[in-house]
Each structure stands twice: as structure tokens, then as C-alpha cells.
């Protein structure tokens, strides 16, 4: 059974970088699947942010809305992947989720969610 | 403003059938499959339907999905109190990548 455990700070100051990590158990970050970051806020609803997947090399796809500010990385030694979102503003306040899978088979499971507040 | 359009709410009494619509365009639902997620407050979203009409193992057959053209729908038959939740459709958009509906809150009366 695949499980995703998220970690990271719940408060980030404006203009700084939001960083979250998703630790994987029951699967490998370099297996034949994708690893996604998704967020939910009252103003923007559910929003897919980006993903990484391995296929002889690492690939990354990012949502247009955050493409200039986002980086998703994978750490095979720790079997985890991370989200880094720089130059955050209060608009980036949301519950952030990690999730496994490609769209074709649906995203499952999801991490437990992390509420990140951007405030000084 | 979500890319996919869902009604904000739906309701029914126990045992009834509730249907939720999801409207998109030729750049998303019209060209890819649709997934549905159930979201209970305080928990992580759960995959309910994938590839338009496929149920992951463990999802009751009371939940069914369909797609036609640029629209999709989720039906919950034999509505039960534990079905009270928010439901989201999701598709892959050419250029925008993953896109969601705004969610439909289902209330069991």
C-alpha cells in the first residue's frame, strides 16, 4: 500500500521560498509513475502545480500559472520528492497536497495535506 | 475561476440518485479522459472514478461516471449519508495541464 507523508513549514514570509517534502512508502520515486503537487485555496479552488517522473532521465512539467516560480525535485536516496515555490505572496496561501500517478489513471493516493500560510 | 464548470451544490434523500455535471471544452474534456475525486472535510481527496467510468478497487459501484463530447457526469445512486462531501472533476488540458472543476457540495437531506 502506497503512502505519502508530507512535511514542511506552515508559515512562510512574503517573497521567500515555500518548500515542502513528500516521503514515499510502498513505492519508489523512480518507478513508472508521476509524482505531483496540487494545492487548494478558497479563491483558486484545486490547482495542479507540477509533477516529476523518471523515464531514463527525470522529467518535469509545471502549470502555466506558476511555471516561473516552481521547481519540483526528486531524491532517490531518501525516496521522496519536493516542491519549491519562490517569491510567494499571500495568494499562495493554500493547503498543499502531494499525489501519485499520471492523469490517465487518476491521482492516488494523496498526502495528508499541509496548510501553508504566507504572511509576515 | 475554475477551467471546468460544475454546479456548486446538489442534494438528495437517502436512496435517491444524484447526478453531478462537469462541463469543459475541446482543449480538455474533449480530448482527454475525466477523473472524479471525493473530498471530505479535513481529509485528503480520494480518487473515485478514473478514465471517465472506471472505479478503483474499493469504490462502491453506487458511483458511476460517463463522458460525452466536452462534458462528463458523476452519478451517485442509492445515496447514503456518508456520501455527503465535495466532488471534483478533473481533466488534462492542452497547455494548462491538470485542470479541475470548482467542486460540487453534495448534501444528503
Interface residues (C-beta under 8 A of the other chain):
Chain A: X36 X38 X45 X46 X47 X48 X61 X62 X63 X64 X97 X103 X104 X105 X106 X107 X108 X109 X110 X111 X112 X113
Chain B: X2 X32 X33 X35 X37 X44 X45 X46 X47 X49 X50 X51 X56 X88 X90 X91 X92 X95 X96 X97 X98 X99 X100 X102 X103
